[in-house]
Amino acid sequence: MSLAAGYDLVIFDLDGVVYVGTEPVAGAPEAVRATVDGGTPVAYVTNNASRRAGEVAELLVSMGVPARAEEVLTSARAAAELLAADLPPASPVLVVGAPALREEIAAVGLRLVDDPGDRPTAVVQGYGPDVGWAHLADATLAIRAGARWVATNTDVTLPSPRGPLPGNGSLVAAVSAALGGRRPDTVVGKPEPALFELAARLAGARRALVVGDRLDTDIDGARRAGMDALLVLTGVTGAVEVLRAGAHERPTHIAADCSALSTPDEISRVPAWQDGQAAAGTWRVTYDDRRLVLATREPEAEDGDPIAAVRTLAAGAWAHPEWTGVGPDDAVAERALAALGLDRFGSWPVSATH
């Protein structure tokens, strides 16, 4: 049975998992189609509040990803639903963000205002490429005057073809600094569990799998929601971050990309640490003098899957959070660590605090 078939819903993060900017991640459309064709429902969840659900669905379809608007849940939509449930109809709300966020707020019957002098009941802050100083200044004034502060998400960066760029969390941090360090009253997006819980509720799912590329949002949020998680290494997270992951952001599965959904569960699952070792694929990891030691289980084999090595090393690192180094036990392992960028930990220790 495939990994996806073991769940009644697969929830995909978008940026860094299915696409980066306006380009699909290699193999992602095929992986999603295979999941749908295999009979497992899907949902798409994103902290990005700059597009409405219909726009996101259209973008996905243009990339060859099967998607319907009702399968897409954005932090903008979730923020609007939250405020509509808490505020009287036509309550004044100041929106900082993209037009899509304004449209979602208006669609639930709240009244948009653009001036802090209109005494908004709430300020909703989301990412928008055109957000500038004047917008942040208005938000600061309204919040200081008593408006409830809702952030669609606090992602410090967002992925792009040029690399990570400032995200909504960076803009939230600017307002927070102006308010003397105050934090938003409510954060809707990941790692808060609301998006995942709402996606599962809308789909009637009891056992959902979250697919994400970020430990601090996708994986942390999945764990808070009580869901299993597949980390794909197509976005911002690399091998070093996986080994340093705190207990609250450790995925159930790790894979190179979404194609793992069509493979058996055990192939991508992080192995258990038992009897002083962990093993996955052709790899074995032991622990010696605060070092994780990677070795091949088949000395005569050619180079093995480096992502399987990551899973095996992760099991060792999470079982021994005091680890300070990584090293190979043979030439095959040495090449794998170099491919993963972990060879630099062989000659000098990393910080003992991860």
C-alpha positions as CSV (number, residue, x, y, z in Angstrom):
1,M,0.0,0.0,0.0
2,S,1.3,3.5,-0.9
3,L,2.0,6.1,1.7
4,A,-1.0,8.3,0.5
5,A,-3.4,5.3,0.5
6,G,-2.9,5.0,4.3
7,Y,-4.7,8.3,4.9
8,D,-8.2,9.7,4.1
9,L,-6.8,13.1,3.2
10,V,-3.4,14.5,2.0
11,I,-3.0,18.2,2.8
12,F,-0.4,19.9,0.6
13,D,1.4,23.1,1.5
14,L,2.0,25.0,-1.7
15,D,5.0,27.3,-1.8
16,G,8.1,25.1,-1.9
17,V,6.1,21.8,-2.2
18,V,3.9,22.1,-5.3
19,Y,5.3,25.3,-6.8
20,V,7.9,28.0,-6.2
21,G,6.6,31.4,-7.4
22,T,4.8,30.6,-10.6
23,E,6.8,27.4,-11.5
24,P,5.8,23.9,-10.5
25,V,8.3,21.9,-8.4
26,A,9.6,19.1,-10.6
27,G,7.5,16.0,-10.4
28,A,4.9,17.6,-8.1
29,P,2.0,17.7,-10.5
30,E,2.5,14.1,-11.4
31,A,2.7,13.1,-7.7
32,V,-0.6,15.0,-6.9
33,R,-2.4,13.4,-9.8
34,A,-1.2,10.0,-8.7
35,T,-2.6,10.6,-5.2
36,V,-5.9,11.7,-6.6
37,D,-6.1,8.8,-9.1
38,G,-5.3,6.4,-6.2
39,G,-8.5,7.5,-4.5
40,T,-7.1,9.7,-1.7
41,P,-8.7,13.1,-1.4
42,V,-6.4,16.2,-1.4
43,A,-6.5,19.7,0.0
44,Y,-4.2,22.6,-0.5
45,V,-3.3,24.8,2.4
46,T,-1.2,27.9,2.3
47,N,-0.1,30.7,4.6
48,N,0.0,33.0,1.6
49,A,-2.8,35.5,1.8
50,S,-2.1,37.3,-1.4
51,R,-4.4,35.1,-3.6
52,R,-8.1,33.9,-3.2
53,A,-8.9,30.2,-3.4
54,G,-10.2,30.4,-6.9
55,E,-7.0,32.1,-8.2
56,V,-4.9,29.5,-6.4
57,A,-6.9,26.7,-8.0
58,E,-6.5,28.2,-11.5
59,L,-2.8,28.5,-11.0
60,L,-2.5,24.9,-9.9
61,V,-4.6,23.7,-12.9
62,S,-2.4,25.7,-15.2
63,M,0.6,23.7,-13.9
64,G,-1.1,20.4,-14.4
65,V,-2.2,20.0,-10.8
66,P,-5.8,18.8,-10.3
67,A,-7.4,21.3,-8.0
68,R,-10.8,22.9,-7.3
69,A,-11.4,26.1,-5.4
70,E,-13.2,24.2,-2.6
71,E,-10.0,22.2,-2.1
72,V,-7.9,25.3,-1.4
73,L,-7.8,26.9,2.0
74,T,-5.7,30.1,2.4
75,S,-4.9,32.0,5.5
76,A,-6.8,34.9,4.1
77,R,-10.0,32.9,4.0
78,A,-9.4,31.4,7.4
79,A,-8.8,34.9,8.9
80,A,-12.0,36.2,7.4
81,E,-14.0,33.2,8.8
82,L,-12.5,33.7,12.2
83,L,-13.4,37.4,12.4
84,A,-16.9,36.9,10.9
85,A,-17.5,34.5,13.8
86,D,-16.2,36.9,16.4
87,L,-17.4,40.3,15.2
88,P,-20.8,41.8,14.5
89,P,-21.7,42.2,10.8
90,A,-20.3,45.3,9.1
91,S,-17.7,45.8,11.8
92,P,-14.9,48.1,10.5
93,V,-11.7,46.3,9.7
94,L,-8.4,47.8,8.5
95,V,-6.6,45.4,6.1
96,V,-2.9,45.4,5.4
97,G,-2.1,43.1,2.6
98,A,-2.9,42.1,-1.0
99,P,-6.3,42.7,-2.7
100,A,-7.2,39.0,-2.1
101,L,-7.2,39.5,1.6
102,R,-9.4,42.6,1.3
103,E,-11.8,40.6,-0.8
104,E,-12.0,37.8,1.7
105,I,-12.8,40.2,4.5
106,A,-15.5,41.9,2.5
107,A,-17.0,38.6,1.4
108,V,-17.9,37.7,5.0
109,G,-19.8,41.0,5.6
110,L,-17.2,43.0,7.4
111,R,-16.6,46.7,6.4
112,L,-13.3,47.7,5.0
113,V,-11.7,50.9,6.2
114,D,-8.4,52.5,5.2
115,D,-7.9,55.1,7.8
116,P,-7.0,54.4,11.5
117,G,-9.2,57.4,12.3
118,D,-12.2,55.3,11.3
119,R,-11.6,53.4,14.6
120,P,-11.4,49.9,13.1
121,T,-12.4,47.0,15.4
122,A,-9.6,44.8,14.0
123,V,-6.5,45.0,11.9
124,V,-5.8,42.1,9.6
125,Q,-2.2,41.9,8.4
126,G,-1.1,39.6,5.5
127,Y,1.6,39.5,2.9
128,G,1.4,41.7,-0.1
129,P,4.2,42.7,-2.5
130,D,3.0,46.3,-2.4
131,V,2.7,46.7,1.4
132,G,4.8,49.7,2.4
133,W,5.7,51.9,5.3
134,A,2.4,53.9,5.1
135,H,0.4,50.7,5.5
136,L,2.5,49.5,8.5
137,A,2.1,53.0,10.1
138,D,-1.7,52.9,9.8
139,A,-1.7,49.4,11.3
140,T,0.5,50.5,14.2
141,L,-1.8,53.5,14.9
142,A,-5.0,51.4,14.8
143,I,-3.6,48.7,17.0
144,R,-2.3,51.2,19.5
145,A,-5.7,52.7,19.7
146,G,-7.3,49.4,20.7
147,A,-7.9,47.4,17.5
148,R,-7.5,43.6,17.6
149,W,-4.4,42.6,15.7
150,V,-4.8,39.5,13.5
151,A,-1.9,38.2,11.4
152,T,-2.6,35.7,8.6
153,N,0.8,34.1,9.3
154,T,4.2,34.9,10.7
155,D,6.5,33.2,8.1
156,V,9.6,35.3,8.2
157,T,10.5,34.3,4.6
158,L,8.8,33.1,1.5
159,P,10.4,30.9,-1.2
160,S,11.1,32.4,-4.6
161,P,13.2,31.4,-7.7
162,R,15.8,33.8,-6.4
163,G,15.8,32.3,-2.9
164,P,14.0,33.1,0.3
165,L,12.6,36.6,0.4
166,P,11.0,38.6,3.3
167,G,7.6,37.2,4.2
168,N,4.6,38.4,6.3
169,G,6.5,37.5,9.5
170,S,9.1,40.2,8.6
171,L,6.4,42.8,8.1
172,V,4.6,41.7,11.4
173,A,8.0,42.0,13.1
174,A,8.2,45.7,12.0
175,V,4.9,46.5,13.5
176,S,5.7,44.6,16.6
177,A,8.9,46.6,17.0
178,A,7.0,49.8,16.6
179,L,4.6,48.6,19.3
180,G,7.4,47.9,21.8
181,G,7.6,44.2,21.2
182,R,3.9,43.4,21.3
183,R,2.8,40.3,19.4
184,P,-0.4,39.8,17.3
185,D,-3.5,38.9,19.3
186,T,-4.2,36.1,16.9
187,V,-2.1,34.2,14.3
188,V,-4.3,32.2,11.9
189,G,-1.7,30.5,9.7
190,K,0.8,27.7,10.4
191,P,2.2,26.7,12.8
192,E,-1.1,27.3,14.5
193,P,-3.2,24.2,13.8
194,A,-6.3,26.1,12.6
195,L,-5.7,25.7,8.8
196,F,-5.0,22.0,9.0
197,E,-8.0,21.4,11.4
198,L,-10.3,23.4,9.1
199,A,-9.1,21.5,6.0
200,A,-9.8,18.2,7.7
201,R,-13.1,19.2,8.9
202,L,-14.2,20.5,5.5
203,A,-13.2,17.2,4.0
204,G,-14.7,15.0,6.7
205,A,-11.3,13.4,7.3
206,R,-10.3,11.5,10.4
207,R,-6.7,10.7,9.5
208,A,-4.8,13.3,7.4
209,L,-1.2,13.5,6.2
210,V,0.4,17.0,5.9
211,V,3.0,17.4,3.2
212,G,5.3,20.4,3.8
213,D,8.8,21.8,3.2
214,R,9.2,23.9,6.4
215,L,9.8,22.5,9.9
216,D,8.8,25.7,11.7
217,T,5.4,26.0,10.0
218,D,4.2,22.9,8.2
219,I,5.6,20.2,10.4
220,D,5.1,22.1,13.7
221,G,1.5,22.9,12.7
222,A,0.8,19.3,11.7
223,R,2.1,18.0,15.1
224,R,-0.1,20.6,16.9
225,A,-3.1,19.4,14.9
226,G,-2.3,15.8,15.8
227,M,-1.5,14.8,12.2
228,D,1.4,12.8,10.6
229,A,3.7,14.8,8.3
230,L,5.8,14.2,5.3
231,L,8.7,16.7,4.9
232,V,9.9,17.2,1.3
233,L,13.3,18.7,0.7
234,T,12.2,20.8,-2.3
235,G,11.8,24.1,-0.3
236,V,13.7,25.9,2.5
237,T,14.6,22.9,4.7
238,G,17.8,21.0,4.3
239,A,19.6,18.1,6.0
240,V,21.2,20.2,8.7
241,E,17.9,21.7,9.7
242,V,16.4,18.2,9.9
243,L,19.0,16.9,12.2
244,R,18.6,20.0,14.4
245,A,14.8,19.8,14.5
246,G,13.2,20.3,18.0
247,A,10.8,17.7,19.3
248,H,7.8,19.8,18.2
249,E,8.9,19.9,14.5
250,R,10.0,16.4,13.7
251,P,8.2,14.8,10.7
252,T,6.9,11.3,10.5
253,H,8.3,10.9,7.0
254,I,11.2,12.6,5.0
255,A,11.5,12.4,1.2
256,A,13.2,14.2,-1.6
257,D,9.9,15.2,-3.1
258,C,6.2,14.4,-3.3
259,S,6.7,11.3,-5.4
260,A,7.2,9.5,-2.0
261,L,3.4,9.5,-1.7
262,S,3.2,6.7,-4.3
263,T,5.8,4.5,-2.5
264,P,5.3,2.2,0.5
265,D,5.0,3.9,3.9
266,E,8.1,2.4,5.3
267,I,10.4,3.7,2.6
268,S,10.0,7.4,3.6
269,R,9.3,6.8,7.3
270,V,12.0,8.0,9.8
271,P,13.2,4.7,11.4
272,A,13.1,4.0,15.1
273,W,16.3,4.2,17.2
274,Q,16.7,0.9,18.8
275,D,19.5,-1.3,20.1
276,G,21.9,1.5,19.7
277,Q,21.3,2.2,16.1
278,A,18.9,3.2,13.3
279,A,18.7,1.7,9.8
280,A,17.0,2.8,6.6
281,G,17.6,1.7,3.0
282,T,21.3,0.8,2.7
283,W,22.3,2.9,5.7
284,R,23.0,2.4,9.4
285,V,23.7,5.1,12.0
286,T,25.4,4.5,15.4
287,Y,26.3,7.0,18.1
288,D,29.8,7.3,19.5
289,D,31.4,10.1,21.6
290,R,28.7,12.6,20.7
291,R,29.1,11.9,17.0
292,L,26.6,10.4,14.6
293,V,28.4,7.8,12.5
294,L,27.0,6.9,9.1
295,A,27.9,3.6,7.5
296,T,26.6,1.5,4.6
297,R,24.9,-1.8,5.4
298,E,26.2,-3.2,2.1
299,P,30.0,-2.6,1.9
300,E,30.1,-3.7,-1.7
301,A,27.1,-1.6,-2.8
302,E,27.3,1.5,-4.9
303,D,26.3,4.9,-3.5
304,G,22.9,4.7,-1.8
305,D,20.0,7.1,-1.6
306,P,21.3,10.2,0.3
307,I,17.7,11.0,1.5
308,A,17.6,7.6,3.2
309,A,20.8,8.6,4.9
310,V,19.1,11.8,6.1
311,R,16.2,9.8,7.6
312,T,18.7,7.5,9.4
313,L,20.8,10.3,10.7
314,A,17.6,12.1,11.9
315,A,16.7,9.1,14.0
316,G,20.1,9.2,15.7
317,A,20.1,13.0,16.1
318,W,16.6,13.1,17.6
319,A,17.5,10.2,20.0
320,H,20.7,12.0,21.0
321,P,20.0,15.8,21.0
322,E,23.4,16.4,22.6
323,W,25.2,15.3,19.3
324,T,27.9,17.6,18.2
325,G,29.3,16.0,15.0
326,V,28.6,13.8,12.0
327,G,31.1,11.4,10.4
328,P,31.4,8.5,7.9
329,D,32.4,5.0,8.6
330,D,33.3,4.2,5.0
331,A,33.9,5.8,1.6
332,V,30.3,5.4,0.5
333,A,29.1,7.2,3.6
334,E,31.7,9.9,3.1
335,R,30.4,10.6,-0.4
336,A,26.8,10.7,0.9
337,L,27.6,13.2,3.7
338,A,29.4,15.4,1.1
339,A,26.4,15.4,-1.2
340,L,24.2,16.4,1.8
341,G,26.5,19.2,3.0
342,L,27.1,17.3,6.2
343,D,30.8,16.6,5.7
344,R,31.7,19.9,7.2
345,F,30.6,18.6,10.6
346,G,33.2,15.9,10.5
347,S,36.2,18.0,11.4
348,W,34.6,20.5,13.8
349,P,31.7,20.3,16.3
350,V,28.4,22.1,15.9
351,S,26.8,23.9,18.7
352,A,25.5,21.6,21.4
353,T,22.2,23.6,21.5
354,H,20.1,22.8,18.5
